[in-house]
Amino acid sequence: MSEMNVVPYIDVMLVLLVIFMITAPMLTQGIEVDLPQAEADALSLKEQQPLIVTVRANGSFWLQSDPDTRHQVSMQNLPSEIRALRSARGADVPVLVNGDRNVGYGRVIELMASLQQGGVKQVGLLTELPAARP
């Protein structure tokens, strides 16, 4: 009676296990980041009223050029409107993004790319102060 030799199968299994252990960490897409929570200092806005672009939860964009003027703007028209406002008020006018917490990251990136097309080199992000901890 002949018996089956299982030693080669164990060797193959161990080689496959080692290959899996080496390649599994490479398959993860993204980096886990634990962001710090800190209070940010308020921006000094000099004497100019900033341009504020708001992204609502539904993904719509709103442009506020002064405290009393706010209107909805499309992604296609945003660069030209930003360029026009910056040429009228000065190229150093601050541009701030006010995003709803439920807006997808991709939508904010589209907004940032659109602002860059409008000639904006620096953008500030508006946040709320964290709630006081007990």
N, C-alpha and C positions, 0 to 999 in steps of 0.2 A: 504494500500500500504506500502510495506516495503522498507526502504532505506538502502543502503549499508553503513556500518560503515568503513571509511577510516583511522581511527586513528591507528589501528594495522599496516597497510601498511606504514604509515609515520614512525612509530617506527622502522620497519624493514629497511626502506630506510636509516634512520639516523644511525642505527647500521652498515649497510654496508658501509656507507660513512666514519664512524670513522675507520673501519677496513682498508679500502682503504688508508686513510690518514696515517695510521701507517705503513702499509706494503710497500707503494710506494717508500719511500726513501731507503728501503732495497733492492729493485730490481735493482738499478743502479749498473753496473759493472764497477768499476774503480773509480778513484779519480781525480777530476779536479785540475790541478796544474798550477799555474801561475809562470813560471820560471823567475828568474831575469836575466837581461842582464847586463853583466859586462865584462870588459876586464880582461883577465887572464894573470898572469905573465908567462914569458917564462920559460920553463924547463931548469934547468942546467944539461946538459948531460955529465958532467965531461969531460973525454977525450975519451970516447968510442962513436963510431958511433952507433946509435940505429938500431934495427931491425924494419922496418916499414911494416905493413901489410895493404894493401889497398883493400877496397871493392868498386868495381865499380858499377855504376847504374844498370848494367845487372846482378849483383850478383856474378861476378867472383872475385876471390881472387888473389892478386899479392903480392909477398914477395920481399922486398928490403933489402939486407944485407949490402950494401954500396952504395954510390952515383951513381956508374956506373953499378951496377948489380941489375936487376929487372926481375923476371920471374913469370909466372902464376903458381899457385899451387892449387891442389884440396883440398877439405875439408878433405878427408881421409889422404892425405900425409902431411898436415900442421903440426900436432903435432910432427911427427917424424923429419921433417925438422927443426922445431923450436928447438927441443931437441938437434939435431946435431949441429946447429949453436951456441946454448948457451953453449954446452960442449966445442966447439972449441974456442969460444971467451970469455968464462967466464959466470957464472950463473947470474952475476949482470948486464949483458947487458940490457939496457932499451928496452922495446917493446912498440911500438906506433901503434895505429890504426888510419888509415886515411880513413874515410868513406864518400862516396858521399851522399849528402843531400837527394837524391831520393831513397836511399836504404831502404827497409823495416826494421823495428825494429827487427823482428824475425831473419833476416839474420845476423844482428850484434850480436845478442845473440848467434847464432850458432857459429860465429867466436870466441866470448869470451869463450864459452865452449871448443872449439877446442884448444885455447891457454892454457886454464887451464889444459887440457889433456897433453899438451906439457911441463908442469911444470912451466908455467909462473904464478907468484903470483900477480904481479902488472902490470897494463897496463895503458898507457897514451893515451888520446884521442886528436888527432890533430884538431884544429879549425882554422877558419879565424877570424880576428878581425872584429867586426861589423863596418858597414859603418858609417862615421862621420855624426852626426845629425846636421841639420842647426840650 
